[in-house]
Amino acid sequence: MNINKIVTGLLAALMLSWASVAYAVDNGTEFGIADDLTVLGNEGTMMDPDVEIKGFTMFGSTGAAQTVNIPQTPGNMYVSGYVQVSSGMYVQGNSTFSATAYFTGVSSFSDVGNIHIAGGAENQVLKKVAGGGMVWADDATGAGEIAGTPRRLVMFQADGTGGANSLLQQDGLDTSITMVSGSSMTILGDFQANGAAKFNGPVTLGDAVGDAVASVGAFTAQNGLAVTAGNASVTNNLTVNGNAQFGNDRLVDTHGINQAPEAGVALAVAGPDDGYAAKFYSGGSLAAWIKKK
């Protein structure tokens, strides 16, 4: 028997098996190929495919020991082994991964609302743990890094979640914090600076009657000190190394030393009962004095 008769016989048997399908969905016919099967058609369409398998399809070893979790109905396929796709894959329905899944490239999702991961509570986030897995945890738990503008301190947003840039910026040496230009700070409670404090612009201390400012250490005003309203009181020594002026209106301003000012008296001085009320020196020598006999 030559090769042409063998091929003719196989084609006749195949045609007979196909003809029986016309009147019966499954009549127990089996067509087997011991080795490779190659389909060379390359003009197939959805209405006329090059390869068409209508029934339930299985690739790999068959046997009752296989666990099948999909419906064993026409159009469905079971693969008893690995599957590799050299190009893209489009999955229209739901997909379930019962074991480890690896995505070595970029994975895109058209709607983040379609991503569902079991477990966790509302507003919790996924965090990596030792071993490579992920766990559900609160934002404030565990070691995590919040991305943001370099050197800017991050604060929670108004709803208490996420991170947003604050008005505080740390310098490159991590030694100081600066508030960004145009910002302001309000302190409703006590404020303490253990080191030097510098104010480059106008400073207002207090906005109500009775507000007080106390300085335990030395207070230095390099460009002058102006009291535009209210009284200024010094309960300890006062040293003025530069020029000093008391008053600016000879008809109104009054001053007192060791006593309260007197009306109509530009300068009232109260001296001790057995000492000098005032001494005046010229050229380092005593020139005049006022004292009680």
Contacts in CASP RR format, 6 or more apart in sequence:
PFRMAT RR
TARGET T0000
AUTHOR 0000-0000-0000
METHOD contacts of the structure
MODEL  1
MNINKIVTGLLAALMLSWASVAYAVDNGTEFGIADDLTVLGNEGTMMDPD
VEIKGFTMFGSTGAAQTVNIPQTPGNMYVSGYVQVSSGMYVQGNSTFSAT
AYFTGVSSFSDVGNIHIAGGAENQVLKKVAGGGMVWADDATGAGEIAGTP
RRLVMFQADGTGGANSLLQQDGLDTSITMVSGSSMTILGDFQANGAAKFN
GPVTLGDAVGDAVASVGAFTAQNGLAVTAGNASVTNNLTVNGNAQFGNDR
LVDTHGINQAPEAGVALAVAGPDDGYAAKFYSGGSLAAWIKKK
13 31 0 8 1.000
14 31 0 8 1.000
17 29 0 8 1.000
17 31 0 8 1.000
20 27 0 8 1.000
20 29 0 8 1.000
21 27 0 8 1.000
21 29 0 8 1.000
39 50 0 8 1.000
39 51 0 8 1.000
41 50 0 8 1.000
42 50 0 8 1.000
43 50 0 8 1.000
44 50 0 8 1.000
53 75 0 8 1.000
54 74 0 8 1.000
54 75 0 8 1.000
55 74 0 8 1.000
55 75 0 8 1.000
56 72 0 8 1.000
56 73 0 8 1.000
56 74 0 8 1.000
56 75 0 8 1.000
56 76 0 8 1.000
56 77 0 8 1.000
56 78 0 8 1.000
57 75 0 8 1.000
57 76 0 8 1.000
57 77 0 8 1.000
57 78 0 8 1.000
58 77 0 8 1.000
58 78 0 8 1.000
58 79 0 8 1.000
58 80 0 8 1.000
59 77 0 8 1.000
59 78 0 8 1.000
59 79 0 8 1.000
59 80 0 8 1.000
59 81 0 8 1.000
60 79 0 8 1.000
60 80 0 8 1.000
60 81 0 8 1.000
61 80 0 8 1.000
62 80 0 8 1.000
66 78 0 8 1.000
66 80 0 8 1.000
68 78 0 8 1.000
69 96 0 8 1.000
69 98 0 8 1.000
70 76 0 8 1.000
70 78 0 8 1.000
72 78 0 8 1.000
109 115 0 8 1.000
117 126 0 8 1.000
119 136 0 8 1.000
120 136 0 8 1.000
121 136 0 8 1.000
123 138 0 8 1.000
123 139 0 8 1.000
123 161 0 8 1.000
124 136 0 8 1.000
124 137 0 8 1.000
124 138 0 8 1.000
124 139 0 8 1.000
125 136 0 8 1.000
125 137 0 8 1.000
125 138 0 8 1.000
125 139 0 8 1.000
126 134 0 8 1.000
126 135 0 8 1.000
126 136 0 8 1.000
126 137 0 8 1.000
127 134 0 8 1.000
127 135 0 8 1.000
127 136 0 8 1.000
127 137 0 8 1.000
127 141 0 8 1.000
127 142 0 8 1.000
127 144 0 8 1.000
128 134 0 8 1.000
129 135 0 8 1.000
139 161 0 8 1.000
139 162 0 8 1.000
146 154 0 8 1.000
146 162 0 8 1.000
146 163 0 8 1.000
148 154 0 8 1.000
148 163 0 8 1.000
148 165 0 8 1.000
149 165 0 8 1.000
151 169 0 8 1.000
151 170 0 8 1.000
151 171 0 8 1.000
151 172 0 8 1.000
152 165 0 8 1.000
152 166 0 8 1.000
152 168 0 8 1.000
152 169 0 8 1.000
152 170 0 8 1.000
153 165 0 8 1.000
153 166 0 8 1.000
153 168 0 8 1.000
153 169 0 8 1.000
153 170 0 8 1.000
153 177 0 8 1.000
154 163 0 8 1.000
154 164 0 8 1.000
154 165 0 8 1.000
154 166 0 8 1.000
155 163 0 8 1.000
155 164 0 8 1.000
155 165 0 8 1.000
155 166 0 8 1.000
156 162 0 8 1.000
156 163 0 8 1.000
156 164 0 8 1.000
157 163 0 8 1.000
157 164 0 8 1.000
167 179 0 8 1.000
167 180 0 8 1.000
167 183 0 8 1.000
168 177 0 8 1.000
168 178 0 8 1.000
168 179 0 8 1.000
168 180 0 8 1.000
169 177 0 8 1.000
169 178 0 8 1.000
169 179 0 8 1.000
169 180 0 8 1.000
170 176 0 8 1.000
170 177 0 8 1.000
170 178 0 8 1.000
171 177 0 8 1.000
171 178 0 8 1.000
179 185 0 8 1.000
205 211 0 8 1.000
205 213 0 8 1.000
206 213 0 8 1.000
246 253 0 8 1.000
246 255 0 8 1.000
246 267 0 8 1.000
247 253 0 8 1.000
247 255 0 8 1.000
250 266 0 8 1.000
253 266 0 8 1.000
254 261 0 8 1.000
254 262 0 8 1.000
254 263 0 8 1.000
254 264 0 8 1.000
254 265 0 8 1.000
254 266 0 8 1.000
254 267 0 8 1.000
254 268 0 8 1.000
255 261 0 8 1.000
255 266 0 8 1.000
255 267 0 8 1.000
255 268 0 8 1.000
256 262 0 8 1.000
256 267 0 8 1.000
256 268 0 8 1.000
256 269 0 8 1.000
256 270 0 8 1.000
257 267 0 8 1.000
257 268 0 8 1.000
257 269 0 8 1.000
257 270 0 8 1.000
258 269 0 8 1.000
258 270 0 8 1.000
258 271 0 8 1.000
259 268 0 8 1.000
259 269 0 8 1.000
259 270 0 8 1.000
260 268 0 8 1.000
261 268 0 8 1.000
262 268 0 8 1.000
269 277 0 8 1.000
269 278 0 8 1.000
269 290 0 8 1.000
270 277 0 8 1.000
271 277 0 8 1.000
271 278 0 8 1.000
273 292 0 8 1.000
274 292 0 8 1.000
275 291 0 8 1.000
275 292 0 8 1.000
276 289 0 8 1.000
276 290 0 8 1.000
276 291 0 8 1.000
277 290 0 8 1.000
277 291 0 8 1.000
277 292 0 8 1.000
278 289 0 8 1.000
278 290 0 8 1.000
279 286 0 8 1.000
279 288 0 8 1.000
279 289 0 8 1.000
279 290 0 8 1.000
280 286 0 8 1.000
280 287 0 8 1.000
280 288 0 8 1.000
280 289 0 8 1.000
281 287 0 8 1.000
END
